[in-house]
Structure formats: structure tokens, C-alpha cells
Amino acid sequence: MVAKQQGAAQTLPPPSAEFQMFQCPLCKGYLKEAVIIPCCQLSFCDSCIRDKLVPEGNFQCPNCRASPISPDTLIPNRCARPL
């Protein structure tokens, strides 16, 4: 990743391990209303994974490609949600 600072290109450090633990693989932001997908135990934002599973109609995991994955089987990730 490269950022410009006063006309000069600057390389940014990679995201920290702590950030990556709480990063949604779909939107690349912090997890919001985190849920775990049962096939590969990966966390996503609830709205991101539902938007990926439902409109496409294939119900396939975007990570491991397991199918069919029902939105009803998503598990709230209480460890990644604010208290």
C-alpha cells in the first residue's frame, strides 16, 4: 500500500496482527456485528456475509467455497463484538 505525503510516495506498514483479527475479509474494515461462518470458522460482518450469500443465491462460502451455507447457520462471534 502506498500513500502520498507532500508529493513523495510513502510505503505504509502492513496491518497489525491485532487489526487483522478483527478485520472483515469482505469489506476490509473492522468487524461490525461479527458472525462466524460454520464451514471454516472465519468471521465476517453480519451484513457483509449476508449480502454475499443471499443476493448471489449460491450460498457458497467466499473463503473455502463450501456450499450450501444458509444465513440461518451464521453464529454470532461474541468475542469480536463490543461488550
N, C-alpha and C positions, 0 to 999 in steps of 0.2 A: 504494500500500500504506500502511495506517495502523496505527500501533501505539499502545497506550495506555501512558503513563508517569505514574504518580502521579495518575490521574484526568484528565489532559489528553491530547487526541489529538495525535499527533506524526506527521508525514509522513516516511516513510523514503525515502532516496535510491534511485534505480533501481539495479539490479545493475550492477557494473562490467563493462566490456568483457572483462576477463580472466575473470571468473566466467562470463559468457555463452558464452565459447569452450569452456568445459568443463562446460556445463550440458546435461542431457538434456532435450529438448523434451517428453518424455512425463511424467517424474516430477518435473521441475524441480529435481532435485538435481544434485550433481556426478556426472559420468560414472563408471560402475563397469564395468570390463571393456569399454571403449568399442569399438564397431564402427561401420563406415561402411556405409550402405545404398547400393548401387551406382547407383541411378537418379538421385539428386540429391546424392550425396556428403555427406549430413548424418550426423553422429554421434549415436548413441543408446547407452544402457546395453544391453549384450547381453541381459540378462533382460527389460528393458522392451520392446524391439522384438520379441523372440521371443514374449512374452506378447501383444503386439498382433497380430502376423501369424498365429500358429498357432491360438489358440482361436477367433478370429473366422472363420477359414477362408477369408477373401477374399484373403489375401496381397497386400494393397494398401498402398502406402507411405502413412503417415499425414501426410507432408509434401506430396508432389507428386501423390499418388493414382495413381502408376504401378502397373501390375498386369500380370502376376503377379510378385511378388517372393518368391523362395524363401529361407527362412532359411539354406540352404546357400550362398547367394551373398554373405552378410554378410562384410565384410572387417575384420579386427582393425585398430583405429586405434592403432598403436604410439606415435604422438606424444602421445596423450591418456591413455596408460596409464603408471602409475608404473614407474620403471626397476628 
